[in-house]
């Protein structure tokens, strides 16, 4: 099965896969769930997306099942993908009718802060206002503006980056590293509110129309609480393997975005000491087989404890 990543709905996250029968299948990621799998070496194209309107899109599988060349796509699928055009729409780039309809719906501008204190500015369409931040793995986030459409929100996003220096992307590796030793929650909340306040002040003084400044904080999913909180009692470690091959076995304890706090069972089913922070997002574009697999712990593990 080909992994398409970790998806969040309004209740719980799941590992989303595309099966050999050309259908999507979700495996729920809940407290205590066991995840045993073998990764087949290689990184594969996820196909492309055709956008027909605000809530209507079609996933088109890669015709040739090619290895990934550009991100998680082959060259042909990248060229056919509607979503790749959305980030230049506000600069006058022509887009298909369906994508234009999607982009012309209301959007939200937000400021998100992660476990290591890194913060970013980002956008979310109205229907994905909450889900977008859940999938990003924010520890704290604030909505700072509501816009009439996706063109205005991207103009504002670029303006915030240019004037205030807030980046538009935080690398997943940085998010995962931060969750091994997260900064105190009150510190991150204060930092997020400070950034959000600066953005609201900037937006409030613009001679632009098509948006309103808002003050609203995002509600973090309950399942992320344990991972996002500063570690107490049980020592955390970075996951001791990479998801580019081999067997892996995890028992999920908490999840923030695509990053899991997990225990590692041994061959007898008993968990080794400690908690491990693993970026399940690294499985995206990988082919996997489920089974009673375990993670090989390096021989130098004793020095970690």
C-alpha positions, 0 to 999 in steps of 0.5 A: 500500500502507498502511504499518502500521509497522516490526515486529521478530521474533527475527531481523530487522526489516521494513516491514509493509504492508497490500496492496490485496488485503487481505493483510499483506506484509513488506519485510525491512530488512537491511544494505544494503537499498535502500528507494525509495518515493513517499508519497501525501499523507494519513494513513489509518486502520489499522483495528482489532484484535479480541483473542481470547486470549493469542496470537490476534487479528484485524486488521479493515481500516477498512471505509471506508478513511477518513482517520485522526482519532484517532492512526492510526484513524478514529473508528469503528475507534477505538471498535471497537478492543479494544486501546485498553481494555487500559491502563485494565483495572487500574482496573476498566474492563470488557473483552471476554472475549478481551482479558481472557484476553490481559491475564491472562497473565504480563507483564514490567515493564522500564526502557528507556533511549534514546540521549539518556539518556531512560528510561521504565518499560513493560510487555510480555506474556510472548510479546513480552518481547524484541520489545517492547523491540526495537520501542521502540528501546531502547539499554539495558533491564532487566527489573525484575519478572515478574507473574502477569498484566497487571493487576498489571504495570500497577499496578506501572507506575503506582506506579513513575511516581508514586513515582520519576518514570519516564515511560511514554512517550518520543516518537519524535522525541526518540528519533531526535534522540538517535540523531544524537548518541547518548551514550556506551554505558557512560554509558547502561548505567550510567544504565539500571542505576541506574534499574532498581536504584531500581525494584527497591528500591521493588518489593521493599518493597511489601506486594503479591503477584502478582509477583517482582522480577527482575534481567535485562538485555535483549539488544539486536539486533545490527542496532541496534549501529551506530546505537546506538553513538556516531558515529565517523568518519562524521558523522550528520545528521537525515534532510532530508525528512519522510515526508508526501509526495514521493519518498524513497530510502534505503540501510539501514545499521542500525536501532533500533526504527523509526529507521534509519541510512541512506545517501542515493543520488543519481540515479546510485546513488552515496551522498551524503556522511554518514549520516542518521538517519530515523524510518521510524515516520513512514510508519505510516498512509501510503500508499506506492508503491515505485519508483526514487525518491530523497530531495531534498537541500536546497540548504543541505546544504553547510552541514551538512558 
